[in-house]
Amino acid sequence: MGTLTRPAIAFVNPSVGFSDRRKSKPIGLAYIMAYLEKSGFPSSGFDFGDSEDDAVELAAHYGLDRFDVVGFSVYNESFRAAIAMAEWIKNRRPECLIVLGGPHATAVHEHILRRYSCVDVVVRREGEEAMLDLVRGLGADVSVDVGADVDGGVDDRAGLTGIKGTTWRAPDGAGLLVNEDRDFVPDLDQIPFPDAEFTSHSGYPDLTYYDEVQGRLKAALTICSSRSCPYNCSFCGVLTIGRKYRSREAERVVAELLHFRARHGVNYEHVYFSDANFFVSPTRALEVAEALYEADPQVTFSFGTRVNQILKAAEVLPRLKECGLRFIELGIESASEPVLERLAKHVKPEVNVAAVRLLKRLGIEISLDFIMLDPATTLPDVRANLEFLREAGFYDYVPHDHLYTALVLYEGTPIRDFYARRFGVVFDPDDLPSPFTLFELPEVQRFSDTLRAFRKRWQDRIDDALAQGELALASMADGSDLPRNSHARLQLDVVSLRHAPNLFMERLLEDAEAGFPRLDEVGGAGGGLDALLPRLGHDHVHLHDLIERTEAVAREAGFAQAPGAAAPHGRD
């Protein structure tokens, strides 16, 4: 590498192995890139997060071996892709400094450096200040030992290996250099807005929000107004980075909205707050909401939080709604008390119910965060979940993803350690075990397998038909020439499609509780599945017939759609 005054820097978001239509820019890397840019170190960003292409082919296609420093932000799902890219870069350019960061790298930093010689350094927890120290060190004529003959000799890393918050392989090969943790950035308002551009393999869909109150589609912007969360949920990757909660001033949040309006030439009128927990301080949340409202009364917003905080700050919610709150992503997770205890939610099922009732009474929509199954789930746990969903009014809730979720054991989380002890195993730090193969009870395993078979066979078709049917209903409401008697029937059919996965799951659970007699009676995976399908619609027809009828009416109304066009990606 030799002497550098301004190293060529790249940051990479590796692929998680499947495509996701809801893709957005990797905000963590964007913050680091903006922070370096402010100090005179521009960088290039590459986002392969939803690419299904081979990692090495992507690295070659985008020329990642032309950079002096390449930083990867890695999660469990993207770790192997990051290592494949890093090995390819290192083989072609040994002097390149390979840096890993992010939740997974933080959790297993020592393991990574011991096992993978292509990685030079891991930046733990937050990355802005440590990365700036790294690139400043390179730019200040600090020599860098990359384990290869560089310009006629092997240098040492003495000037870099002491950077706080980093872990290195010792230059002499004798162990690791694990430096003390770096303090968290105390003042988030001193960090520039995450104004960084990425070369994306598939591009970014326009982010929008349909405001039913105002009856129009709005351009939307994602803003992170705080970092971390003070709670200890056992499954949450936030614990890996640290629980030190910090928030930004309301004026800076408004300034960011106005900045990106001007920067992109887009009148953003909805803000999706991506905070791990936006509602830690209700007073501060209200300050942000009122500042947004004062800046532009047309701006609406949404955020995520916990159920207990909803109840503790109930008096704030009406004013938040007045200022534009449209929905809350609510971390309910489960209606089973034993599961909530394993997840360290420290709430009772009745708290979930009370929070949902409060929000529904106030007319605030709910976006549902739910974990239907975990390795120790029992059929009574599933029964509690389904009863909650029915009684709380979530049978009309779409998408249906919450029905199929299973707990993921991320590296660095207490729940992963809990199950390692419970199973008497040592999980490979490089692996993210499939949550659908870990069930302790055979009846839960079979329940899950059958539910997944239903999802694979029917859910995409349900999604497509629902999208078309709802468009057709909207057309009829706006004065379509279709016969009026078609409206009531289509309306019932659309409601039935919304309920279909829930009803199938209830029938499957009843069969599981009885020992799977109906599933076994017909024989064969396809036949057994068909025996559990509910009869639906105004005339109680087979699900296949209901889907075809809905699509036929939609075609008549002019809303035909290619099969699979509305279906989410990335299902197992």
C-alpha positions in Angstrom: 0.0 0.0 0.0 2.9 2.3 0.7 2.4 5.9 1.9 -1.1 7.2 1.5 -2.5 10.7 2.0 -6.1 9.8 1.1 -6.8 6.0 0.8 -9.4 4.8 -1.6 -12.2 3.6 0.7 -15.2 1.4 0.0 -18.0 0.2 2.3 -20.0 -2.8 1.4 -23.4 -4.2 2.5 -23.2 -7.9 1.6 -26.1 -10.0 0.4 -28.3 -11.8 2.9 -28.9 -14.4 0.2 -32.4 -13.4 -1.0 -34.3 -10.6 -2.6 -36.4 -8.2 -0.6 -38.6 -5.7 -2.3 -38.7 -3.5 0.9 -35.0 -2.8 0.5 -33.7 0.5 1.7 -30.3 2.0 1.9 -28.0 0.7 4.7 -28.3 3.6 7.1 -25.4 2.5 9.4 -22.9 2.5 6.6 -24.4 5.8 5.3 -23.7 7.4 8.7 -20.1 6.2 8.6 -19.6 7.4 5.1 -21.0 10.9 5.8 -18.9 11.1 9.0 -15.7 10.4 7.0 -16.7 12.7 4.2 -17.1 15.6 6.7 -13.5 15.0 7.8 -12.1 14.9 4.2 -12.2 11.2 3.5 -14.7 10.4 0.7 -15.7 6.8 0.2 -17.7 4.6 -2.2 -20.7 2.6 -1.1 -21.9 -0.7 -2.5 -25.2 -2.3 -1.5 -25.8 -5.9 -2.4 -28.2 -6.6 0.4 -30.9 -8.2 -1.7 -28.8 -9.7 -4.4 -29.1 -13.4 -5.1 -25.9 -13.4 -7.3 -22.6 -15.0 -6.3 -20.7 -12.9 -3.9 -17.4 -13.3 -5.7 -19.0 -12.4 -9.0 -20.4 -9.3 -7.5 -17.0 -8.3 -6.0 -15.4 -8.8 -9.4 -18.1 -7.0 -11.4 -17.9 -3.9 -9.2 -14.1 -4.0 -8.9 -13.8 -4.1 -5.1 -10.1 -5.0 -5.4 -9.3 -1.4 -6.5 -9.7 0.0 -3.1 -7.1 0.4 -0.3 -9.7 -0.1 2.5 -12.9 -2.1 2.2 -15.3 -2.2 5.2 -18.1 -4.7 5.4 -21.2 -4.3 7.6 -22.2 -7.9 8.5 -25.1 -9.6 10.1 -25.4 -13.4 10.7 -27.2 -13.8 7.3 -24.6 -11.9 5.3 -21.4 -13.0 7.0 -20.5 -15.8 4.6 -21.0 -13.5 1.6 -18.7 -10.9 3.3 -16.0 -13.5 3.9 -16.2 -14.7 0.3 -15.7 -11.2 -1.0 -13.0 -10.4 1.5 -11.0 -13.5 0.5 -11.3 -12.7 -3.2 -10.1 -9.1 -2.6 -7.2 -10.2 -0.4 -6.0 -12.8 -2.9 -5.9 -10.1 -5.6 -4.8 -7.2 -3.5 -3.0 -8.4 -0.3 -2.2 -4.9 0.8 -5.9 -3.9 1.0 -7.1 -3.4 4.6 -10.2 -5.5 5.2 -12.5 -4.2 8.0 -15.6 -5.9 9.4 -18.2 -4.2 11.6 -21.8 -4.5 12.6 -23.7 -6.7 15.1 -22.3 -10.1 14.0 -18.7 -8.9 13.8 -19.0 -7.2 17.2 -20.4 -10.4 18.8 -17.7 -12.8 17.5 -14.8 -10.4 16.7 -12.1 -12.7 18.2 -13.4 -15.8 16.4 -13.4 -14.0 13.1 -9.8 -12.9 13.3 -8.6 -16.3 14.5 -10.4 -18.2 11.7 -10.2 -15.8 8.7 -6.9 -14.5 7.7 -8.5 -12.3 5.0 -9.9 -10.0 7.8 -7.4 -7.5 9.2 -9.5 -5.7 11.8 -12.9 -5.7 13.4 -14.5 -2.5 14.5 -16.8 -3.2 17.4 -20.1 -1.5 18.2 -20.5 2.0 16.6 -18.2 2.6 13.7 -17.9 6.4 12.9 -15.0 7.4 15.2 -13.0 4.2 15.0 -13.2 4.2 11.1 -12.1 7.9 11.1 -9.1 7.1 13.3 -8.2 4.2 10.9 -8.3 6.2 7.7 -6.6 9.2 9.4 -3.9 6.9 10.5 -3.4 5.7 6.9 -3.5 9.2 5.6 -0.9 10.4 8.2 1.9 8.1 6.8 1.3 5.3 9.3 2.7 2.2 7.9 0.5 -0.8 7.7 1.5 -4.5 8.0 -0.8 -6.6 5.8 1.2 -9.7 6.1 2.8 -9.2 2.7 5.9 -7.6 1.2 4.9 -4.0 0.6 7.3 -1.8 -1.3 10.2 -4.0 -0.4 9.5 -4.7 3.3 7.0 -5.7 5.9 5.9 -2.7 8.1 4.2 -2.8 11.4 0.8 -1.5 12.5 1.9 0.1 15.7 0.1 3.3 14.8 -3.2 1.7 14.2 -3.5 -1.3 16.3 -4.2 0.7 19.5 -7.3 2.3 18.2 -10.1 2.0 20.7 -13.1 -0.2 19.8 -11.0 -2.4 17.4 -9.7 -5.9 17.5 -6.6 -6.9 15.4 -4.5 -9.9 14.7 -1.2 -9.3 16.4 1.5 -8.3 13.9 3.8 -11.1 15.1 1.0 -13.6 14.9 1.0 -14.2 18.6 -2.7 -13.9 19.5 -5.0 -10.9 19.2 -5.0 -7.3 20.1 -8.4 -6.5 21.7 -8.4 -2.9 22.5 -10.7 -1.3 25.1 -14.2 -0.4 24.1 -14.7 3.0 22.7 -17.2 5.3 24.3 -20.5 5.7 22.5 -20.9 8.9 20.4 -22.4 11.1 23.1 -24.0 13.7 20.9 -25.8 12.2 17.9 -26.5 15.7 16.6 -22.8 16.1 15.8 -23.0 13.3 13.3 -23.8 14.5 9.7 -27.0 13.4 8.1 -26.6 10.0 6.5 -26.3 11.6 3.0 -24.4 8.9 1.2 -25.0 7.3 -2.2 -24.7 3.6 -2.9 -24.1 1.6 -6.0 -27.0 -0.9 -5.7 -27.2 -4.1 -7.6 -31.0 -3.8 -8.0 -31.9 -0.2 -7.2 -34.2 1.2 -4.5 -38.0 1.3 -4.9 -39.6 4.6 -4.1 -40.6 4.7 -0.4 -44.2 5.7 0.0 -47.0 5.7 2.5 -50.7 5.7 1.7 -52.4 8.0 4.1 -56.0 6.8 4.5 -56.9 9.9 6.6 -55.8 12.3 3.8 -56.7 9.8 1.1 -53.5 10.1 -0.9 -50.1 8.5 -1.5 -47.1 10.2 0.1 -43.4 10.1 -0.6 -41.8 8.8 2.6 -38.4 9.1 4.2 -36.7 6.9 6.8 -35.1 8.8 9.7 -33.2 7.4 12.7 -33.7 9.8 15.6 -32.1 7.8 18.3 -29.8 4.9 18.9 -30.1 1.7 21.0 -32.7 0.8 23.6 -32.5 0.5 27.4 -34.4 -2.8 27.5 -33.0 -6.4 27.6 -35.1 -8.5 25.2 -33.2 -11.7 25.0 -33.5 -12.1 21.2 -32.6 -8.5 20.2 -29.4 -7.8 18.3 -29.3 -4.3 19.7 -27.8 -5.8 22.9 -24.7 -6.7 20.8 -24.0 -3.1 20.0 -24.9 -1.8 23.5 -27.9 -0.5 25.5 -26.7 3.1 25.8 -29.8 5.0 24.6 -29.1 8.4 23.0 -31.5 10.7 21.1 -31.3 13.6 18.7 -32.9 17.0 19.2 -36.2 17.6 17.6 -34.8 20.5 15.5 -32.2 18.2 14.0 -34.8 15.7 13.0 -36.8 18.4 11.2 -33.6 19.7 9.6 -32.9 16.2 8.2 -36.3 16.0 6.6 -35.8 19.4 5.0 -32.3 18.5 3.9 -33.4 15.5 2.0 -36.4 17.2 0.5 -34.0 19.7 -1.0 -31.3 17.1 -1.8 -33.6 14.8 -3.6 -36.1 17.2 -4.9 -38.9 15.2 -3.3 -41.6 16.5 -1.0 -41.3 13.9 1.6 -44.5 13.9 3.7 -44.3 10.8 5.8 -41.4 9.8 8.1 -40.8 6.2 9.0 -38.7 6.4 12.2 -36.3 3.4 12.2 -35.3 3.8 15.8 -34.9 0.6 17.8 -37.3 2.2 20.3 -38.6 5.6 19.4 -40.8 5.9 22.5 -38.2 5.5 25.3 -39.0 9.1 26.3 -42.6 10.1 25.5 -41.8 13.7 26.3 -39.0 13.7 23.7 -41.2 11.8 21.2 -43.8 14.5 21.6 -41.2 17.3 21.0 -40.2 15.6 17.7 -43.8 15.2 16.6 -44.7 18.8 17.4 -41.6 20.1 15.7 -42.5 18.1 12.5 -46.1 19.4 12.7 -44.9 23.0 13.1 -42.6 22.7 10.1 -45.3 21.1 7.9 -48.8 20.1 9.1 -49.1 17.7 6.2 -46.2 15.5 7.5 -47.3 12.2 9.1 -45.1 9.7 10.9 -44.8 6.2 12.4 -42.5 4.5 14.8 -41.8 1.3 16.7 -42.0 0.7 20.5 -42.9 -1.8 23.3 -46.4 -2.5 24.6 -45.6 -1.4 28.2 -44.4 2.0 27.0 -47.7 2.5 25.2 -49.6 2.1 28.5 -47.2 4.2 30.6 -47.5 7.1 28.2 -51.2 6.8 27.2 -51.8 10.5 27.9 -49.3 11.5 25.2 -50.9 9.4 22.4 -53.8 11.7 21.5 -51.5 14.6 21.0 -49.2 12.5 18.9 -52.1 11.6 16.7 -53.1 15.2 16.3 -49.5 15.9 15.1 -49.7 13.2 12.5 -49.0 9.8 14.1 -50.5 7.2 11.8 -49.3 3.8 13.0 -47.1 2.2 15.6 -45.0 -0.9 15.0 -45.8 -2.8 18.2 -43.4 -5.4 19.6 -46.0 -7.8 20.9 -44.0 -11.0 20.0 -46.2 -13.5 21.8 -49.4 -14.0 23.7 -47.9 -16.9 25.7 -46.6 -16.1 29.2 -43.8 -18.8 29.1 -42.6 -17.5 25.7 -42.6 -13.9 26.9 -40.5 -15.0 29.8 -38.0 -16.7 27.5 -37.9 -13.5 25.4 -37.3 -11.4 28.5 -40.1 -9.0 27.5 -41.0 -8.5 31.2 -44.7 -8.0 30.3 -47.7 -10.2 30.8 -50.1 -11.2 28.0 -52.7 -9.0 29.4 -50.4 -6.0 28.8 -50.3 -6.9 25.1 -54.1 -6.9 25.1 -54.4 -3.6 26.9 -52.0 -1.8 24.6 -53.8 -3.1 21.5 -57.2 -2.0 22.9 -55.8 1.4 23.7 -54.4 2.0 20.3 -57.6 0.7 18.6 -59.7 3.0 20.7 -57.6 6.0 19.7 -57.8 5.0 16.0 -54.0 4.5 15.7 -53.1 1.7 13.4 -50.8 -1.2 14.5 -48.0 -2.8 12.6 -47.5 -6.2 14.2 -44.2 -7.6 15.4 -44.8 -11.2 16.3 -42.8 -14.4 16.9 -45.2 -17.3 16.4 -42.8 -20.1 17.2 -39.6 -20.6 19.1 -37.7 -23.8 19.7 -39.4 -24.6 23.0 -42.9 -23.7 21.7 -45.8 -26.0 22.8 -49.2 -26.3 21.1 -50.8 -24.4 24.0 -48.4 -21.5 23.2 -49.6 -21.6 19.6 -53.2 -21.7 20.8 -52.7 -18.6 23.0 -51.2 -16.8 20.0 -54.1 -17.6 17.7 -56.7 -16.7 20.3 -55.0 -13.4 20.8 -54.9 -12.6 17.1 -58.6 -13.4 16.7 -59.8 -11.6 19.8 -57.5 -8.5 19.2 -58.9 -8.1 15.7 -55.9 -9.1 13.7 -57.7 -11.6 11.4 -57.9 -8.8 8.8 -54.2 -7.9 9.3 -52.0 -8.2 6.2 -49.3 -9.1 5.3 -49.7 -12.5 6.9 -45.9 -12.9 7.6 -46.6 -12.8 11.4 -48.2 -16.3 11.1 -45.1 -17.8 9.8 -42.4 -16.3 12.0 -40.0 -18.3 14.1 -37.4 -17.1 16.5 -34.0 -16.5 15.0 -31.0 -17.2 17.3 -28.6 -14.3 16.4 -25.1 -14.5 17.6 -24.4 -12.4 20.6 -28.0 -12.6 22.0 -28.8 -14.2 25.4 -31.5 -16.4 23.8 -28.9 -18.1 21.6 -26.8 -18.9 24.7 -30.0 -20.1 26.5 -30.7 -22.6 23.8 -27.1 -23.7 23.4 -27.2 -24.6 27.1 -30.7 -26.2 26.8 -29.7 -28.3 23.8 -26.2 -29.0 25.1 -24.6 -27.9 21.9 -22.1 -25.3 20.7 -23.4 -23.3 17.7 -20.8 -22.5 15.1 -20.3 -18.7 15.3 -20.4 -18.6 11.5 -23.8 -20.2 11.2 -27.3 -19.0 11.8 -29.3 -22.2 12.5 -32.6 -22.5 10.7 -35.3 -21.7 13.2 -37.5 -24.3 11.5 -35.3 -27.2 12.5 -34.9 -26.6 16.2 -38.3 -27.5 17.7 -38.1 -29.7 20.7 -41.5 -31.2 20.4 -42.3 -33.4 17.3 -45.9 -32.2 17.1 -44.7 -28.6 16.9 -42.1 -29.6 14.2 -44.9 -31.2 12.2 -47.2 -28.3 12.7 -44.5 -25.9 11.5 -43.6 -28.1 8.5 -47.2 -28.2 7.4 -47.7 -24.5 7.9 -44.7 -23.8 5.8 -46.0 -26.1 3.1 -49.2 -24.1 3.1 -47.3 -20.9 2.8 -45.2 -22.2 -0.1 -48.2 -23.5 -2.0 -50.8 -20.8 -1.3 -49.6 -17.6 0.2 -48.2 -16.0 -3.0 -51.5 -16.7 -4.8 -53.5 -15.3 -1.9 -51.4 -12.1 -1.9 -51.9 -11.7 -5.7 -55.6 -12.2 -5.5 -56.0 -9.9 -2.5 -54.1 -7.1 -4.3 -56.3 -7.5 -7.4 -59.5 -7.8 -5.5 -58.9 -4.8 -3.4 -58.1 -2.7 -6.4 -61.3 -3.9 -8.1 -63.3 -2.9 -4.9 -61.8 0.5 -5.0 -62.8 0.8 -8.7 -66.4 -0.1 -7.9 -66.5 2.5 -5.1 -65.3 5.1 -7.6 -68.1 4.3 -10.0 -67.2 1.2 -12.0 -69.7 -0.1 -14.6 -69.5 -3.6 -13.0 -72.9 -4.9 -11.7 -73.6 -3.7 -8.2 -74.4 -7.2 -7.0 -70.8 -8.1 -7.8 -69.6 -5.7 -5.2 -71.0 -7.4 -2.1 -69.8 -10.8 -3.2 -66.3 -9.6 -4.1 -66.2 -7.8 -0.7 -66.9 -11.0 1.1 -64.5 -12.9 -1.0 -61.7 -10.4 -0.3 -62.4 -10.7 3.5 -62.3 -14.5 3.2 -58.9 -14.3 1.5 -57.6 -12.1 4.3 -58.9 -14.7 6.8 -57.8 -17.8 4.9 -54.3 -18.3 6.4 -55.6 -17.7 9.9 -58.4 -20.2 9.4 -56.0 -22.8 7.9 -53.7 -22.3 10.9 -56.6 -22.9 13.3 -57.7 -26.0 11.6 -54.1 -27.3 11.5 -53.7 -26.6 15.2 -56.9 -28.5 16.0 -55.6 -31.4 14.0 -52.2 -31.2 15.8 -53.9 -31.2 19.2 -55.8 -34.3 18.2 -52.7 -36.1 16.9 -53.0 -35.2 13.2 -55.8 -37.5 12.3 -57.0 -35.5 9.3 -53.5 -34.9 8.0 -52.8 -38.6 8.3 -56.1 -39.9 7.0 -55.7 -38.5 3.4 -52.0 -39.4 3.2 -49.3 -37.6 1.4 -48.2 -34.0 2.0 -50.5 -32.5 -0.7 -53.5 -34.5 0.2 -53.2 -33.9 3.9 -52.8 -30.2 3.3 -56.0 -30.1 1.2 -57.9 -31.8 3.9 -57.3 -28.9 6.2 -58.1 -26.1 3.8 -61.2 -24.1 5.0 -64.2 -23.5 2.7 -64.4 -19.8 2.0 -66.4 -17.0 0.4 -70.1 -16.4 0.2 -70.7 -19.9 -1.0 -68.0 -21.8 0.9 -65.8 -22.8 -2.0 -62.3 -24.3 -2.2 -59.4 -21.8 -1.8 -58.3 -22.4 -5.3 -61.8 -21.5 -6.6 -62.0 -18.5 -4.4 -58.7 -17.2 -5.8 -59.6 -17.8 -9.4 -63.0 -16.1 -8.9 -61.5 -13.0 -7.3 -58.9 -12.7 -10.1 -61.7 -13.1 -12.7 -63.7 -10.2 -11.2 -60.5 -8.1 -11.0 -59.8 -8.8 -14.7 -63.3 -7.7 -15.6 -62.7 -4.5 -13.6 -59.4 -4.0 -15.4 -57.0 -4.9 -12.6 -55.4 -8.1 -13.9 -51.9 -8.7 -12.7 -49.1 -11.0 -13.5 -48.9 -14.0 -11.1 -46.5 -13.4 -8.3 -46.2 -9.7 -8.9 -47.5 -8.7 -5.5 -45.9 -11.5 -3.6 -43.1 -10.8 -1.0 -39.7 -12.2 -1.7 -37.3 -14.1 0.5 -39.7 -16.8 1.9 -38.1 -20.0 2.9 
